[in-house]
């Protein structure tokens, strides 16, 4: 069964699901029910957290699971 996910980030970034590019931030995505590891482009690790490990179920297009990433603070 299809589930719905939205990954929030201040700018447009590729979303990786289970180690593969699968969509874009701030857009609704459809995934299979089950366990997934969600991250942003690993070639550009300037965000936090590194990833979200989730079990996706019980979502709808009008009520997706929303995950948040944020820019990593620059270290002086």
Steps between C-alpha positions, in 0.01 A plus 500: 500500500630846417592733782572871490802693619610861484858598587536858617817705438547876443611449138453247220715191559494140379342256741661157533293201605679181598825621343355612165377836368122494510361853486532860614454686825175683564311275254261215573655158441339156476679204658419144591386421853788391721841589637698768317812708555443856381781748439615781277781490245787322679753671270411830670468425875424854615173414674379341820395242598703267280190288432161392633428131548124453481224243469257655253134406535159654556553808282281662236571748222333772709677386820856392415775430748714816506871472580716804568864563415679826565829653391793408720644791697838615373782440745733794561 
